[in-house]
Amino acid sequence: MADLQAEVQAAAGELVAAGTETGLQVAVLQHGRVLADVVSGVADPQTAQPVSPGTLFYAASAAKGVAASLAHILAERDDITYDLRLADVWPEFAAHGKEHTTLRHVLLHTAGLPGLPRETTVADLCDWDRVCAALAAAEPWWRPGTRFGYHALTFGFLLGETLRRATGRTMSELLREVLTGPLGIADEVCFAVPHPLLPRVARQAASPPPEPPEKGSPLDRATPPALRDAASFGNRADVLTADIPSLGTMTARGAARMYAALLGHVDGIELVSDRRRTAMAAVAFTGTDEVMGFPASWAFGYSPDRPGGVPSRRGSTFGMIGANGSAAYADIDSGLAVAVMRNGPPAAGLTAVTRIDRLIAETEEHQ
């Protein structure tokens, strides 16, 4: 992939010039070696501040891959087990028959708690104790482990409070201690952005609010009206600085380095064993998403697909896509770790990551 840097830089420049993108970061590593580290466009259209490699981008649900990785690393260290029952460390959670819900159910989005109370506000979402209390008191939609439904916002709180109770440390503390600190990316991959880093965060382009879901549908029930425009949260300091592990902020090079380390390709860092890595990427569910209402596949805390739709062997890819079109993933077979961060209009969706992923695939074919 000798020419990948030039090709990705050209593609990023074209997307920005066409107005499809505002600012972009792309990082591609293979077997730990940097193949592309690209920036293009502006971090803030109001000031014309250019994107730099250190610009932080709100990445929405791409952070779920970071949160899931943290759980797997702690399991590798024997700090937790996947069959840990949440109620064993979080007694209040046992209400309404939830006493058998396990960490495995949370990682697989089968816990049956995909929604928050309808009256939940953005301020409430930033209040860790308030959200966790609501989840502990909630009645599950289904018996844990029997159905799959994307836990868009609740995932990070269910996982995070369980880990906090089990270890005595918050998600942001754990992230720095066991993952980003050892990798030298503590200021590049965050759940809660430290206040001194806020000036580095790119401004997300504005767009019309999303169409509301069908009234009474599972998605309508799962998503409080005040929380439906998750792509716009990246311009709110209260959200950016709150510990909300379903969401996060990062650089492309930081996210790609994390996935390269999970593949075992960062010298001196051994995060997970080959066996655990295989289990992390294995497809655990294929069927209908009870919340979103469409067919879905899910690995052990991750999406199992390359975000650009490039075919890959099932059980080789693991990563996550954000609602604003940012994405990061790893592929075991090819040794690739890829991250694409953006602050362009949400309506452009996966345009950038799809183009970059296909460009990488074309380059792979000609190796």
C-alpha positions in Angstrom: 0.0 0.0 0.0 2.9 2.3 -0.8 0.7 5.0 -2.4 -2.2 4.9 0.1 -1.2 8.2 1.8 -1.4 10.1 -1.5 -4.6 8.5 -2.6 -6.4 9.0 0.7 -5.2 12.6 0.9 -6.5 13.2 -2.6 -9.9 11.6 -1.8 -10.2 13.6 1.4 -9.4 16.8 -0.4 -12.0 16.1 -3.1 -14.7 15.5 -0.5 -13.9 18.7 1.3 -13.7 20.7 -2.0 -17.1 19.3 -3.0 -18.7 20.4 0.3 -19.6 16.9 1.2 -17.2 17.2 4.2 -16.1 20.0 6.4 -13.1 18.5 8.0 -11.6 15.0 7.9 -9.0 12.9 9.6 -8.0 9.5 8.4 -5.6 7.1 9.9 -4.7 3.7 8.5 -2.3 1.3 10.1 -1.3 -2.2 8.9 0.5 -4.6 11.3 1.2 -1.5 13.4 2.8 0.5 10.5 1.3 3.8 9.6 0.1 3.7 5.9 -1.9 6.9 6.0 -2.2 9.8 8.4 -4.4 12.4 6.5 -6.1 15.6 7.5 -8.2 17.9 5.3 -10.6 20.8 5.7 -11.5 22.9 8.7 -12.1 22.1 12.3 -14.3 25.1 12.8 -16.1 26.8 9.8 -16.6 29.9 11.8 -12.9 30.6 12.4 -11.5 28.6 9.4 -9.2 26.8 11.8 -7.7 23.9 9.8 -7.9 20.3 10.9 -4.6 19.0 12.4 -3.6 15.5 13.4 -4.4 16.4 17.0 -7.8 17.8 16.4 -10.4 16.0 18.5 -13.6 14.9 16.8 -16.9 14.0 18.5 -17.3 10.4 17.3 -20.7 9.5 18.8 -21.2 5.8 19.0 -17.8 5.0 17.6 -16.9 5.3 21.3 -18.9 2.1 22.0 -16.0 0.2 20.5 -13.7 1.8 22.9 -15.9 1.0 25.9 -16.3 -2.6 24.8 -12.5 -2.9 24.3 -12.0 -1.7 27.9 -14.3 -4.4 29.2 -12.4 -7.1 27.2 -9.0 -5.8 28.5 -10.3 -6.0 32.1 -11.5 -9.5 31.4 -8.1 -10.4 30.1 -6.6 -9.1 33.3 -9.1 -11.2 35.4 -10.5 -8.0 36.9 -14.0 -9.1 35.7 -15.7 -12.0 34.0 -18.3 -11.8 31.3 -20.8 -13.8 33.4 -20.6 -11.2 36.3 -24.1 -10.4 37.2 -24.7 -6.7 37.4 -26.7 -7.1 40.6 -23.8 -8.8 42.4 -21.9 -5.5 42.3 -24.9 -3.1 41.8 -27.6 -4.5 44.2 -30.2 -1.9 43.3 -30.1 -3.2 39.7 -31.9 -6.5 40.7 -35.3 -4.7 40.7 -38.0 -6.0 38.4 -36.4 -9.4 37.7 -33.0 -8.1 36.5 -31.0 -10.1 39.0 -29.7 -12.5 36.3 -28.5 -9.8 33.8 -24.8 -10.3 33.1 -22.0 -8.2 31.6 -22.2 -10.5 28.6 -25.8 -9.5 28.0 -24.7 -5.8 28.1 -21.9 -6.3 25.6 -24.3 -8.2 23.3 -27.1 -5.6 23.6 -29.4 -8.3 24.8 -29.9 -6.9 28.4 -33.4 -5.7 27.5 -32.9 -2.1 28.6 -32.6 -0.1 25.4 -34.4 3.0 26.5 -34.4 5.8 29.0 -37.5 7.5 30.6 -39.3 9.6 28.0 -38.8 12.8 30.0 -35.0 12.4 30.1 -33.2 15.7 29.0 -29.7 16.3 27.8 -28.9 17.6 31.3 -30.1 14.4 32.8 -28.0 12.4 30.3 -24.9 14.2 31.7 -25.9 13.2 35.3 -24.3 9.8 35.8 -26.1 8.9 39.1 -29.5 10.0 37.7 -29.2 7.8 34.6 -27.9 4.8 36.5 -30.7 5.1 39.1 -33.3 5.2 36.3 -31.7 2.0 34.8 -31.6 0.2 38.1 -35.3 1.0 38.7 -36.4 0.1 35.1 -38.4 -2.9 34.0 -36.7 -4.8 31.2 -38.4 -5.0 27.8 -37.5 -8.7 27.5 -35.8 -11.4 29.6 -32.1 -10.8 29.3 -30.3 -12.8 26.7 -33.5 -13.7 24.7 -33.6 -10.8 22.2 -31.3 -8.3 20.6 -31.9 -4.6 20.5 -29.4 -1.8 20.0 -28.9 0.0 23.4 -27.9 3.4 21.8 -27.4 5.4 25.0 -28.0 3.0 27.8 -25.1 0.7 26.8 -22.4 2.9 28.2 -24.1 3.4 31.5 -24.9 -0.2 32.1 -21.3 -1.2 31.3 -19.8 1.8 33.0 -21.6 1.5 36.3 -20.9 -2.2 36.5 -17.2 -1.6 35.9 -17.2 1.3 38.4 -18.8 -0.9 41.1 -16.5 -3.8 40.3 -13.2 -1.8 40.2 -13.9 1.4 42.2 -12.9 3.5 39.2 -14.9 5.5 36.7 -14.9 4.7 33.0 -12.7 7.7 32.2 -10.3 6.7 35.0 -10.2 3.1 33.7 -9.7 4.3 30.1 -6.6 6.2 31.0 -5.2 3.6 33.3 -5.5 0.4 31.3 -5.8 1.6 27.6 -5.0 5.1 26.5 -2.3 5.8 29.0 -0.1 2.8 28.2 -0.6 3.6 24.5 0.3 7.3 24.8 -3.1 8.5 23.5 -4.7 9.7 26.8 -5.4 13.1 25.2 -6.6 11.6 22.0 -9.4 9.1 22.9 -11.9 10.3 25.6 -15.3 9.6 27.0 -15.3 12.8 29.0 -13.1 15.5 27.4 -11.0 17.2 30.0 -11.8 21.0 30.0 -8.3 22.0 28.9 -8.8 20.0 25.7 -12.1 21.5 24.7 -10.4 24.1 22.3 -9.1 21.1 20.3 -12.6 19.7 19.6 -13.8 20.3 16.0 -17.2 22.0 15.6 -19.8 19.8 14.1 -21.6 21.2 11.1 -25.3 22.0 11.6 -28.1 20.1 10.0 -31.9 19.9 10.3 -33.1 17.7 13.2 -33.6 14.1 12.3 -37.1 12.8 11.3 -38.9 11.5 14.5 -39.5 7.8 14.6 -43.0 6.4 14.1 -45.1 7.2 17.1 -45.3 4.2 19.5 -42.6 2.2 17.7 -39.9 0.5 19.7 -37.4 3.2 18.5 -39.8 5.9 19.7 -40.1 4.2 23.1 -36.4 3.8 23.4 -35.3 7.3 22.6 -36.5 10.3 24.6 -37.4 13.2 22.3 -34.8 15.5 23.8 -32.0 13.0 22.9 -32.8 12.2 19.3 -30.3 14.5 17.6 -27.2 12.7 19.0 -25.1 13.9 16.0 -25.5 17.5 17.3 -24.2 16.7 20.8 -20.6 17.4 19.7 -21.1 21.1 20.0 -22.3 20.9 23.6 -19.6 21.4 26.3 -21.8 19.7 28.9 -22.1 16.5 26.8 -18.4 16.5 25.7 -17.1 16.8 29.3 -19.6 14.3 30.8 -18.8 10.6 31.2 -21.2 9.1 28.7 -19.4 6.0 27.4 -21.9 5.3 24.6 -20.5 8.5 23.1 -16.9 9.8 22.9 -14.4 12.2 21.3 -11.1 11.1 19.6 -8.6 11.6 16.9 -8.3 9.2 14.0 -4.7 8.4 14.8 -5.6 7.7 18.5 -8.5 5.4 17.5 -6.5 3.6 14.9 -3.6 3.1 17.4 -6.0 1.6 19.9 -7.4 -0.9 17.3 -3.8 -1.7 16.2 -2.9 -2.5 19.8 -6.0 -4.8 20.1 -4.7 -6.6 17.0 -1.4 -7.1 18.9 0.6 -4.8 16.6 2.0 -2.2 19.0 5.4 -3.2 20.3 5.5 -3.7 24.0 1.7 -3.7 24.5 -0.3 -6.9 24.9 -3.9 -6.0 25.5 -5.7 -9.2 24.7 -4.7 -12.8 23.8 -5.3 -14.3 20.3 -8.1 -16.4 21.7 -9.9 -13.4 23.3 -9.4 -11.3 20.1 -11.1 -14.1 18.1 -14.0 -14.2 20.6 -14.3 -10.4 20.4 -14.8 -10.4 16.6 -17.0 -13.5 16.4 -20.5 -12.9 15.2 -22.8 -13.6 18.1 -26.1 -12.5 16.7 -27.8 -12.3 13.3 -31.5 -11.4 13.1 -33.9 -8.6 13.7 -33.0 -5.7 15.9 -36.0 -5.3 18.3 -35.4 -1.5 18.6 -34.3 -0.4 15.2 -36.6 -2.8 13.4 -34.2 -4.0 10.7 -31.9 -7.0 10.2 -28.6 -6.7 12.1 -25.5 -8.6 13.0 -23.5 -8.1 16.2 -20.1 -9.3 17.5 -19.0 -9.3 21.1 -19.5 -5.6 21.7 -18.9 -4.4 18.2 -20.3 -4.2 14.7 -18.8 -7.1 12.7 -18.7 -5.3 9.4 -16.3 -3.0 7.6 -18.1 0.3 7.6 -17.7 0.9 3.8 -19.5 -2.3 2.9 -16.3 -4.0 1.7 -16.6 -7.8 2.1 -14.6 -9.4 4.8 -14.5 -12.8 6.4 -17.1 -13.0 9.1 -15.4 -13.0 12.5 -12.5 -11.0 11.3 -13.7 -7.4 11.6 -14.7 -5.6 14.8 -15.4 -1.8 15.3 -18.1 0.8 15.5 -19.7 3.6 13.5 -21.1 6.8 15.0 -24.3 8.5 14.2 -22.3 11.4 12.6 -20.5 9.1 10.2 -17.2 8.8 12.2 -16.0 5.2 12.4 -13.1 3.0 13.6 -12.4 -0.7 13.1 -9.8 -3.4 13.0 -9.5 -6.4 10.7 -7.7 -9.5 12.0 -7.0 -11.1 8.6 -5.5 -8.0 6.9 -3.9 -6.5 10.1 -5.6 -3.2 9.3 -6.6 -0.7 11.9 -8.6 2.2 10.4 -10.3 5.4 11.7 -12.2 8.1 9.9 -13.3 11.2 11.9 -15.4 13.9 10.5 -17.4 17.0 11.4 -19.3 17.5 8.2 -23.1 17.5 7.8 -24.7 14.4 9.3 -26.7 14.1 6.0 -23.5 13.0 4.3 -23.6 9.9 6.5 -21.0 7.3 5.6 -19.9 8.9 2.4 -16.3 9.5 3.6 -15.7 6.3 5.4 -17.2 4.3 2.5 -15.0 5.9 0.0 -11.9 5.5 2.2 -12.7 1.9 3.0 -13.1 1.0 -0.6 -9.9 2.8 -1.5 -8.1 0.7 1.1 -9.7 -2.4 -0.3 -8.6 -1.5 -3.9 -5.1 -0.9 -2.7 -5.1 -4.3 -0.9 -6.1 -6.0 -4.1 -3.1 -4.6 -5.9 -0.5 -5.5 -3.3 
